[in-house]
Amino acid sequence: MMGKLPLFLTCGLLGFFSAQLGADPVRDAGDYVAAIEKVNAAHAKKPGDAREADLAENVPRQAVVGLARLLRESPSEETNAALVECGEAALDLAIEDHFSRVRTRLLETDPDSAAKLGDAVVRERFVVRGFGALEDGFLAEFADLLDGVLDAYDAVFGFAEWSKVPGKKIRIRVHLEDQITRPPHFAPQFPYHSEIDMPVINPAGFKSPTPKGQMMFYGLCHELGHLIAMWGDRQNQEDHHAWAHYTGVVIVEHMAKSATYKDLLANRRDVRWRSLTMEREKPENAIAPSDKSKPGVMSLFIRLHDLAGPKMIGDAMNRMDAEDTGHRINHVRYYSFSDFEKALIEVCEDREQDDAIRSLFP
């Protein structure tokens, strides 16, 4: 049986057949989008060990042929709209080659539609999308920083899986704004992955803090904490928004103290205002651990950090994830502190440390 043809080869073979068969942009786009949706839906139902690079191989040949045919169509409002749909679908499965060909075609025929689609950089663990007049190299620089942040998370916590659907890449949406009116935020609503929305104001590079003191680098580290876990449920945020703050300041401080990340942090000085050391020194956090307030939860995480270490915290989160502890809303993981305590005890190998951990939880 023949495998899926590469898109560049498919485009060449279609030169003759497209003219004779007659292309239908709406149909071709619909078939391609539906094929991507089917692959993602099947994977979400039974993720297994597949990654997005593997999933892309499951897109049917007919859908790839349809996209190639669409790319050869004469420009029209209908064709351009169909190409935008296909570009979005390609990124929903992190197929960089398909996206790049769609974007290149739109840049030639309809720059406004190309701007609507934006640009993208696809790396092993994430997809960064860029919108607005970002200068050449911005997304690659941002991707380098994100790679560094994820490496830091690996070194400190060792989280096994980032995306809410195992095997999917992290998504980051970077958009240029005149001013930042809303901080970076976690967007869990997408069907097969969560997204971090990241506004920026400097088209030449990602600097932090902003002139108004907005901690954008810390914000990125913070929002990644939300991707790892949510607490309670939609109505009851059990951690009082302390978990992501804890992971954010830990990673900012870790990177600032390590020579490994010196070049990456050249324009990111957030550690002067956001660090675990500063959280330890805040009077409001010097209270007994509890789940009744943000300071109480921060006290819990700080004491766990000092007692058991962040690696054990990461091991406990991985244990809960592997056992599918808690519950999921639109695939997003929601955990409870009672389950977290049990997981910590399960991964802990020291009886005395077990008792100390238990004493921290209400």
C-alpha positions in Angstrom: 0.0 0.0 0.0 1.3 3.5 -0.9 2.0 5.8 2.0 1.0 9.5 2.2 2.8 11.5 -0.5 4.9 14.5 0.5 3.1 17.7 -0.2 5.7 19.0 -2.6 5.5 15.8 -4.7 1.7 15.9 -4.6 1.7 19.5 -5.9 3.8 18.5 -8.9 1.6 15.5 -9.8 -1.5 17.6 -9.7 -0.6 20.1 -12.4 -2.3 18.0 -15.0 -5.1 16.5 -13.0 -6.4 19.7 -11.4 -7.3 21.3 -14.7 -9.2 18.2 -15.9 -11.0 17.3 -12.7 -12.0 20.8 -11.7 -11.1 21.9 -8.2 -13.6 22.9 -5.5 -11.9 25.0 -2.8 -14.7 24.7 -0.3 -14.8 20.9 -0.6 -11.0 20.5 -0.6 -10.7 22.7 2.5 -13.5 20.9 4.2 -12.0 17.5 3.5 -8.6 18.6 4.8 -10.0 20.2 8.0 -12.3 17.2 8.7 -9.3 14.8 8.3 -7.3 16.8 10.8 -10.2 16.8 13.2 -10.7 13.1 12.9 -7.0 12.4 13.6 -7.1 14.7 16.7 -10.4 13.2 18.0 -9.2 9.6 17.7 -6.0 10.5 19.5 -7.8 12.4 22.3 -9.9 9.3 22.9 -6.9 7.0 23.1 -3.6 9.0 23.3 -1.2 6.1 23.9 2.4 7.1 23.3 1.8 8.9 20.0 3.2 12.4 19.5 2.0 15.0 17.0 4.8 14.1 14.5 3.4 10.6 14.5 -0.2 11.8 14.2 0.5 13.8 11.1 1.3 10.5 9.3 -2.3 9.5 9.8 -3.8 12.3 7.7 -5.3 10.5 4.6 -3.6 10.9 1.3 -6.8 12.2 -0.2 -6.8 15.1 2.2 -3.2 16.0 1.4 -4.0 15.8 -2.3 -6.9 18.2 -1.8 -4.7 20.7 0.0 -2.2 20.5 -2.8 -4.9 21.1 -5.3 -6.2 24.1 -3.3 -2.7 25.6 -3.3 -2.7 25.6 -7.1 -6.0 27.3 -7.4 -6.3 30.8 -8.8 -6.7 33.5 -6.2 -10.3 34.4 -5.1 -12.1 35.3 -2.0 -13.3 31.8 -1.7 -9.9 30.2 -2.2 -8.2 32.5 0.2 -10.8 31.8 2.9 -10.3 28.1 2.3 -6.5 28.4 2.6 -6.9 30.2 6.0 -9.0 27.3 7.2 -6.4 24.8 6.1 -3.6 26.8 7.7 -5.4 26.8 11.0 -6.1 23.0 10.7 -2.4 22.3 9.8 -1.3 24.0 13.0 -3.9 22.2 15.0 -1.8 19.1 14.2 1.5 21.0 14.2 2.2 20.2 10.5 4.7 23.0 9.8 5.3 22.1 6.2 1.6 22.4 5.3 1.2 25.6 7.2 4.3 27.2 5.6 3.0 26.4 2.1 -0.4 27.9 2.9 1.1 31.0 4.4 3.6 31.5 1.5 0.7 31.2 -1.0 -1.4 33.7 0.9 1.5 36.2 1.1 1.6 36.1 -2.7 -2.1 36.3 -3.3 -3.8 38.0 -0.3 -1.5 39.6 2.4 -4.5 40.4 4.5 -5.5 36.8 4.8 -1.8 35.9 5.5 -1.8 38.4 8.4 -5.0 36.9 9.7 -3.3 33.5 9.7 -0.1 34.9 11.3 3.2 33.2 11.4 4.4 30.1 13.4 7.5 28.3 14.7 7.1 24.6 15.5 9.6 23.0 17.9 9.7 19.6 19.5 7.4 20.5 22.4 5.4 23.5 21.3 4.0 25.7 18.6 4.5 29.5 18.9 2.1 31.6 16.7 2.8 35.2 16.0 0.4 38.0 15.0 1.0 41.6 14.2 4.1 43.4 12.8 6.6 41.3 14.7 10.1 41.7 13.2 11.9 38.8 11.6 13.5 36.6 14.2 11.1 37.5 17.0 9.3 34.2 17.1 12.6 32.2 16.8 14.0 34.2 19.8 10.8 33.7 21.8 11.0 30.0 20.9 14.6 29.8 22.2 13.5 31.4 25.5 10.6 28.9 25.8 12.9 26.0 25.2 15.0 27.3 28.0 12.1 27.7 30.3 10.9 24.2 29.6 14.4 22.9 30.2 14.4 24.7 33.5 11.1 23.1 34.4 12.6 19.7 33.5 15.6 20.3 35.8 13.6 21.6 38.7 10.3 19.7 38.7 10.6 17.0 36.0 7.0 17.1 34.8 6.4 14.3 32.4 3.5 15.7 30.3 2.6 19.2 29.4 -0.4 19.2 27.2 -3.9 18.4 28.5 -4.0 15.7 25.8 -0.8 13.6 26.0 1.3 13.8 22.9 0.1 17.2 21.9 2.4 20.2 21.8 2.1 23.3 24.0 0.5 26.3 22.1 1.6 29.9 22.7 -0.2 32.8 20.9 2.1 35.9 20.8 0.4 39.1 19.5 1.7 42.6 19.2 -0.3 45.3 20.9 0.1 49.1 21.4 -0.2 48.6 25.1 -0.8 45.6 27.4 -4.2 45.8 29.0 -4.5 42.2 30.0 -1.7 40.0 31.3 -0.7 36.7 29.8 -3.4 34.2 30.4 -4.2 30.5 30.2 -6.8 29.6 27.6 -8.1 26.0 28.2 -11.1 26.1 25.8 -9.5 24.6 22.7 -10.5 21.0 22.0 -7.2 19.2 21.9 -4.7 21.6 23.6 -4.5 24.5 25.9 -3.0 27.8 24.9 -1.1 30.6 26.6 -2.1 34.0 25.3 1.0 36.3 25.4 0.6 40.0 24.5 3.8 41.9 23.6 4.5 45.6 22.9 8.1 45.5 21.4 8.2 44.2 17.8 11.9 43.7 17.9 12.2 41.4 20.9 10.6 40.0 24.1 11.8 42.3 26.9 10.6 42.0 30.5 9.6 43.9 32.5 7.8 46.3 30.2 8.3 50.1 30.8 5.2 50.0 32.9 6.6 47.2 35.1 4.6 44.3 33.7 6.5 41.0 34.4 6.0 39.2 31.1 8.8 36.7 31.5 7.4 35.7 34.9 4.0 35.7 33.3 5.1 33.1 30.8 6.6 30.9 33.6 3.5 31.4 35.7 1.0 30.4 32.9 3.0 27.2 32.2 2.1 26.2 35.7 -1.6 26.3 34.8 -0.9 24.0 31.9 0.5 21.4 34.3 -2.4 21.5 36.7 -5.6 23.2 37.8 -7.0 22.7 41.3 -10.5 22.1 42.5 -13.1 22.8 39.8 -14.5 25.6 37.7 -16.4 27.1 40.7 -13.8 26.4 43.4 -10.2 27.3 42.7 -8.7 25.2 45.5 -5.2 26.7 45.3 -6.4 30.3 45.3 -4.2 30.9 42.2 -1.1 30.1 44.3 0.2 27.0 42.3 1.1 28.9 39.1 2.6 31.7 41.2 4.7 29.2 43.1 6.0 27.5 39.9 6.5 30.8 38.2 8.8 32.3 40.9 10.7 29.1 41.3 11.6 28.9 37.6 12.4 32.6 37.3 14.8 32.3 40.3 16.3 29.1 39.1 17.1 30.5 35.7 18.5 33.7 37.1 20.9 31.8 39.3 22.2 29.5 36.6 24.9 30.5 34.1 23.2 28.2 31.6 20.5 30.7 30.9 22.6 33.9 31.1 22.2 34.8 27.4 18.4 34.0 27.4 17.8 36.4 30.3 19.8 39.3 28.9 16.6 41.4 28.6 14.5 39.7 31.3 15.1 41.1 34.8 12.0 39.8 36.5 13.9 38.1 39.3 14.4 41.5 41.0 10.6 41.5 41.8 9.5 37.9 41.4 11.4 35.1 43.2 10.9 32.3 45.7 13.3 34.0 48.0 11.1 37.1 48.1 8.0 34.9 48.7 9.7 33.3 51.7 10.3 36.8 53.1 6.8 38.1 52.8 5.1 38.4 56.2 1.7 37.2 54.8 3.3 33.9 53.7 4.7 33.2 57.2 1.5 31.5 58.4 0.5 27.9 58.9 -0.2 26.0 55.6 -3.8 25.9 54.8 -6.2 25.8 51.8 -8.2 28.8 53.0 -6.2 31.6 51.3 -3.5 32.3 48.8 -0.9 32.9 51.5 -1.9 29.7 53.2 -1.4 27.7 50.0 1.9 29.5 49.2 3.1 28.6 52.7 2.2 25.0 51.9 4.1 25.0 48.7 7.1 26.8 50.1 7.4 24.4 53.0 7.0 21.4 50.7 9.7 22.9 48.5 12.1 23.1 51.4 11.2 19.8 53.0 10.7 17.4 50.1 12.1 19.3 47.2 10.5 20.3 43.9 11.5 17.0 42.3 9.2 15.2 44.7 6.4 17.6 43.9 7.0 16.9 40.2 7.0 13.1 40.9 3.7 13.4 42.8 2.1 15.4 39.9 3.3 12.8 37.4 1.9 10.0 39.6 -1.5 11.7 39.7 -1.4 12.3 36.0 -0.4 8.7 35.2 -3.1 7.3 37.4 -5.6 9.8 36.0 -6.4 11.1 39.5 -8.9 13.9 40.0 -11.1 14.8 37.1 -10.9 16.5 33.7 -12.9 19.3 32.2 -12.5 19.5 28.4 -9.4 17.3 29.0 -7.8 19.8 31.4 -6.5 18.2 34.6 -8.1 19.3 37.8 -6.6 18.0 41.1 -7.3 18.2 44.8 -4.9 18.7 47.7 -6.1 15.5 49.3 -5.1 13.6 46.2 -1.8 15.6 46.1 -1.0 14.6 49.7 -1.6 10.9 48.9 0.6 11.1 45.8 3.4 12.7 47.7 3.3 9.9 50.3 3.3 7.3 47.5 6.5 8.7 45.9 8.2 9.5 49.2 10.7 6.8 50.4 11.5 8.2 53.8 9.1 7.4 56.7 10.1 10.4 58.8 9.6 12.6 55.7 6.2 11.0 55.2 5.1 12.2 58.7 6.5 15.7 58.1 4.6 15.9 54.8 1.4 14.8 56.4 1.8 17.5 59.1 1.8 20.3 56.4 -1.7 19.4 55.1 -4.8 20.7 56.9 
